Amino acid sequence: MKNFFKKNKNIIFIVAILGCLIGLISWQILQPNGLSKDFVSGNGRIEANEIDLATKLGGRLIDVFVEEGELVKKDQILAQMQTDILEAQLEEVKAKYRQAAKMVDTVMAQIIVAENNSAAMKSIAKQREAELDVANKRLARSQHLAKSDAISKQILDDDRAQAKSAAAALQAAEAQSAASEATIAATKAELNGAHATVEAYLANIKRITVEINDSQLKAPCTAKVQYRIAQPGETLGAGGKVLSLVDLRNIHMTFFLPETVAGKIAMGTEVRIVLDAATNHVIPAKVSFISSVAQFTPKTVETASERQKLMFRVKARIDQTLVERNLDQVKTGVPGEAFIKLNPQTPWPRELMLQTEKNG
């Protein structure tokens, strides 16, 4: 073995030198863009929230107006459910509503008639009250004159009968007036019921109209169609999924950082993203989420070296204005790397500068 080393000493020395050079070059190449300790990075993918566009009511799917990968705007009609039964129900309820509205008009007319009758009965009662007053006065005079035999007993009896008749007539008139008031009260109660019926039909009309409108499945936000889950002609139950959408309001990259770094990052910290598919473009973003629970945590954390294995999930949200300007180019699932500056005073290296910063 010693003779082997002596004979091949020069070759071994050359191999060792080459190994060191290869190691040095590999270390330089594998460094993350030659960034200093003031920067940290993490690998991730572009992500967005997924929205399942589903039916509110069960029924047949009439048509789907978009294809997979298509960009859609908020409130754009994406699919149409069958509404024949709902439209028939709406016409039926509208007819009942018109009938109930006519009943309200009829009852109001009856109230007017009853109030007129009541007024007439009150006038008659006042007239009968006046007649009774006259009859009572005449009876009082007759009774006084009868004591001195100034009038005959027959006249006294007639005046007494007249007073009793007037009293009976007043009682009858008051009873009729009370009956007319009761009629008015009953008719007004009937009117309240008619109004309630009208309001119930109006509520049904509103409900069915909403259900018809909900049968047009609209985009809840600016989004991209990811999948067509159902096809025209299929019968779906309530909550049946028709389309899967990608919400473009919150485009972000999820990546992981070690515990020693995650503790130094605050919400809103500036992030620069470089995608594998476009390494010459730097995308601005900000930290929008930092997990409060560590990932990849060992079952027992006892030593400092083990604590270095604690990783925290971080989300960096891409500037919405930039997303809106490049909606056609937005694609989820694209891998890339997110860079965070730990020292605010340290300038970004040129390869991570935005185009405006380079021009400036």
TIKE-94451 format. One record per residue (C-alpha): y, x, z; residue number from 1; residue in one letter. Coordinates in steps of 0.5 Angstrom, whole numbers, plus 500, padded with zeros to 3 digits. Example, Ala and Ser with C-alpha at 12.3 -4.5 7.8 and 13.67 -1.06 7.14 Angstrom:
<recs>
REC,c2,c1,c3,num,residuo
REC,491,525,516,1,A
REC,498,527,514,2,S
</recs>
This chain:
<recs>
REC,c2,c1,c3,num,residuo
REC,500,500,500,1,M
REC,505,506,502,2,K
REC,503,509,495,3,N
REC,505,502,492,4,F
REC,512,502,495,5,F
REC,513,509,493,6,K
REC,511,509,486,7,K
REC,515,502,485,8,N
REC,521,504,489,9,K
REC,526,503,484,10,N
REC,523,497,481,11,I
REC,523,493,488,12,I
REC,530,496,489,13,F
REC,532,493,482,14,I
REC,529,486,484,15,V
REC,532,486,491,16,A
REC,539,487,488,17,I
REC,538,481,483,18,L
REC,535,477,488,19,G
REC,542,478,492,20,C
REC,546,477,486,21,L
REC,542,470,484,22,I
REC,543,468,491,23,G
REC,550,469,491,24,L
REC,551,466,484,25,I
REC,547,460,487,26,S
REC,551,459,493,27,W
REC,558,459,489,28,Q
REC,555,454,484,29,I
REC,552,450,489,30,L
REC,559,449,493,31,Q
REC,562,443,493,32,P
REC,567,445,488,33,N
REC,569,451,492,34,G
REC,573,446,497,35,L
REC,575,449,504,36,S
REC,573,446,511,37,K
REC,579,441,510,38,D
REC,575,437,506,39,F
REC,568,433,506,40,V
REC,564,429,501,41,S
REC,559,425,500,42,G
REC,555,422,495,43,N
REC,554,415,493,44,G
REC,554,409,488,45,R
REC,560,404,486,46,I
REC,558,398,489,47,E
REC,561,391,489,48,A
REC,559,384,493,49,N
REC,555,379,489,50,E
REC,556,372,489,51,I
REC,551,367,487,52,D
REC,554,361,483,53,L
REC,550,355,485,54,A
REC,550,347,484,55,T
REC,553,343,490,56,K
REC,548,337,488,57,L
REC,542,337,485,58,G
REC,541,335,477,59,G
REC,540,337,470,60,R
REC,544,344,468,61,L
REC,547,342,461,62,I
REC,550,348,459,63,D
REC,552,355,461,64,V
REC,558,358,457,65,F
REC,558,365,459,66,V
REC,553,371,458,67,E
REC,550,377,462,68,E
REC,556,382,462,69,G
REC,561,378,461,70,E
REC,568,378,464,71,L
REC,570,372,467,72,V
REC,577,370,471,73,K
REC,578,365,477,74,K
REC,577,358,476,75,D
REC,574,359,469,76,Q
REC,568,354,467,77,I
REC,562,358,467,78,L
REC,557,352,467,79,A
REC,556,344,467,80,Q
REC,551,340,470,81,M
REC,550,333,468,82,Q
REC,554,327,471,83,T
REC,552,321,467,84,D
REC,550,318,474,85,I
REC,556,320,478,86,L
REC,561,317,472,87,E
REC,557,310,472,88,A
REC,558,310,480,89,Q
REC,565,312,479,90,L
REC,566,306,474,91,E
REC,562,301,479,92,E
REC,566,303,485,93,V
REC,573,303,481,94,K
REC,571,296,479,95,A
REC,570,294,487,96,K
REC,576,297,488,97,Y
REC,580,293,483,98,R
REC,576,287,486,99,Q
REC,578,289,493,100,A
REC,586,290,491,101,A
REC,586,283,489,102,K
REC,583,280,495,103,M
REC,589,284,499,104,V
REC,594,280,494,105,D
REC,590,273,495,106,T
REC,590,274,503,107,V
REC,598,276,503,108,M
REC,599,270,499,109,A
REC,595,266,504,110,Q
REC,599,269,510,111,I
REC,606,267,506,112,I
REC,603,260,506,113,V
REC,601,260,513,114,A
REC,608,263,515,115,E
REC,611,257,512,116,N
REC,607,252,515,117,N
REC,608,255,522,118,S
REC,616,255,520,119,A
REC,615,247,518,120,A
REC,611,246,524,121,M
REC,616,249,529,122,K
REC,622,245,526,123,S
REC,618,238,527,124,I
REC,616,240,534,125,A
REC,624,241,535,126,K
REC,625,234,532,127,Q
REC,620,231,536,128,R
REC,623,234,542,129,E
REC,630,231,540,130,A
REC,627,225,539,131,E
REC,623,225,546,132,L
REC,630,227,549,133,D
REC,633,221,546,134,V
REC,627,216,548,135,A
REC,628,219,556,136,N
REC,635,218,556,137,K
REC,634,211,553,138,R
REC,629,209,558,139,L
REC,633,212,564,140,A
REC,639,207,562,141,R
REC,634,201,561,142,S
REC,631,202,568,143,Q
REC,638,203,571,144,H
REC,640,196,568,145,L
REC,633,193,569,146,A
REC,635,193,577,147,K
REC,641,189,576,148,S
REC,637,184,571,149,D
REC,642,186,566,150,A
REC,637,187,561,151,I
REC,630,184,560,152,S
REC,623,186,562,153,K
REC,621,187,555,154,Q
REC,627,191,553,155,I
REC,625,196,559,156,L
REC,617,196,557,157,D
REC,619,197,549,158,D
REC,624,203,552,159,D
REC,618,206,556,160,R
REC,613,205,550,161,A
REC,618,209,546,162,Q
REC,619,215,551,163,A
REC,611,215,551,164,K
REC,610,215,544,165,S
REC,616,221,543,166,A
REC,612,225,548,167,A
REC,605,224,545,168,A
REC,609,226,538,169,A
REC,612,232,541,170,L
REC,605,234,544,171,Q
REC,602,233,537,172,A
REC,607,237,533,173,A
REC,607,243,538,174,E
REC,599,243,537,175,A
REC,600,244,530,176,Q
REC,605,249,531,177,S
REC,600,253,535,178,A
REC,594,252,530,179,A
REC,599,255,524,180,S
REC,600,261,529,181,E
REC,593,262,530,182,A
REC,592,261,522,183,T
REC,597,267,521,184,I
REC,593,271,526,185,A
REC,587,270,523,186,A
REC,589,271,516,187,T
REC,593,278,518,188,K
REC,586,280,521,189,A
REC,583,278,514,190,E
REC,588,282,511,191,L
REC,587,289,515,192,N
REC,579,288,513,193,G
REC,581,287,506,194,A
REC,586,294,507,195,H
REC,580,297,510,196,A
REC,575,295,504,197,T
REC,580,298,499,198,V
REC,581,305,503,199,E
REC,573,305,503,200,A
REC,573,304,496,201,Y
REC,579,309,495,202,L
REC,575,314,499,203,A
REC,569,313,495,204,N
REC,573,314,488,205,I
REC,575,321,491,206,K
REC,568,323,493,207,R
REC,565,322,487,208,I
REC,571,325,483,209,T
REC,570,331,487,210,V
REC,563,331,486,211,E
REC,564,330,478,212,I
REC,569,336,478,213,N
REC,564,340,482,214,D
REC,559,339,477,215,S
REC,563,344,473,216,Q
REC,561,351,476,217,L
REC,567,355,476,218,K
REC,568,362,477,219,A
REC,571,363,485,220,P
REC,574,370,483,221,C
REC,575,375,477,222,T
REC,568,377,476,223,A
REC,563,380,472,224,K
REC,556,376,470,225,V
REC,550,380,472,226,Q
REC,545,375,471,227,Y
REC,543,368,468,228,R
REC,538,365,473,229,I
REC,538,358,470,230,A
REC,538,356,463,231,Q
REC,540,349,460,232,P
REC,536,344,461,233,G
REC,533,346,467,234,E
REC,533,341,473,235,T
REC,536,344,479,236,L
REC,536,342,487,237,G
REC,542,342,491,238,A
REC,544,349,492,239,G
REC,540,352,486,240,G
REC,543,358,483,241,K
REC,545,359,476,242,V
REC,549,365,475,243,L
REC,549,372,479,244,S
REC,556,375,479,245,L
REC,559,381,481,246,V
REC,566,380,485,247,D
REC,571,385,482,248,L
REC,576,384,488,249,R
REC,573,389,492,250,N
REC,570,395,488,251,I
REC,568,401,493,252,H
REC,563,406,494,253,M
REC,558,407,500,254,T
REC,557,414,502,255,F
REC,554,417,509,256,F
REC,558,422,513,257,L
REC,555,426,519,258,P
REC,558,424,526,259,E
REC,562,430,527,260,T
REC,566,428,521,261,V
REC,566,421,521,262,A
REC,569,421,528,263,G
REC,575,424,525,264,K
REC,576,419,520,265,I
REC,581,413,520,266,A
REC,581,406,517,267,M
REC,586,407,511,268,G
REC,584,415,510,269,T
REC,585,417,503,270,E
REC,579,418,498,271,V
REC,578,421,492,272,R
REC,572,419,488,273,I
REC,569,423,482,274,V
REC,564,419,478,275,L
REC,558,423,475,276,D
REC,559,419,468,277,A
REC,567,421,468,278,A
REC,567,428,472,279,T
REC,574,429,469,280,N
REC,577,423,472,281,H
REC,579,422,479,282,V
REC,579,415,482,283,I
REC,584,414,488,284,P
REC,581,410,494,285,A
REC,582,409,501,286,K
REC,577,408,507,287,V
REC,576,401,508,288,S
REC,570,401,513,289,F
REC,566,406,518,290,I
REC,560,403,521,291,S
REC,560,403,528,292,S
REC,552,404,528,293,V
REC,549,411,526,294,A
REC,544,411,521,295,Q
REC,538,416,520,296,F
REC,538,416,528,297,T
REC,532,420,531,298,P
REC,529,416,536,299,K
REC,531,421,542,300,T
REC,537,425,541,301,V
REC,537,430,546,302,E
REC,540,437,543,303,T
REC,546,438,539,304,A
REC,543,440,533,305,S
REC,539,433,533,306,E
REC,546,430,534,307,R
REC,548,433,527,308,Q
REC,543,428,524,309,K
REC,547,422,526,310,L
REC,550,419,520,311,M
REC,555,414,519,312,F
REC,556,409,513,313,R
REC,563,409,510,314,V
REC,566,405,505,315,K
REC,572,407,500,316,A
REC,575,401,497,317,R
REC,578,403,490,318,I
REC,585,401,489,319,D
REC,585,394,486,320,Q
REC,591,395,481,321,T
REC,587,400,478,322,L
REC,581,396,478,323,V
REC,585,390,474,324,E
REC,588,395,469,325,R
REC,580,397,467,326,N
REC,576,391,468,327,L
REC,572,392,462,328,D
REC,570,399,464,329,Q
REC,568,397,471,330,V
REC,561,398,472,331,K
REC,557,398,479,332,T
REC,551,402,480,333,G
REC,554,409,477,334,V
REC,553,415,482,335,P
REC,559,419,484,336,G
REC,562,423,490,337,E
REC,567,421,494,338,A
REC,572,427,497,339,F
REC,576,426,504,340,I
REC,581,431,506,341,K
REC,581,432,514,342,L
REC,587,436,514,343,N
REC,593,432,512,344,P
REC,597,438,511,345,Q
REC,592,441,506,346,T
REC,594,439,499,347,P
REC,588,437,494,348,W
REC,585,442,489,349,P
REC,587,441,482,350,R
REC,580,438,480,351,E
REC,582,433,485,352,L
REC,589,431,483,353,M
REC,591,425,480,354,L
REC,594,425,473,355,Q
REC,601,423,476,356,T
REC,600,429,481,357,E
REC,598,434,476,358,K
REC,604,432,471,359,N
REC,609,432,477,360,G
</recs>
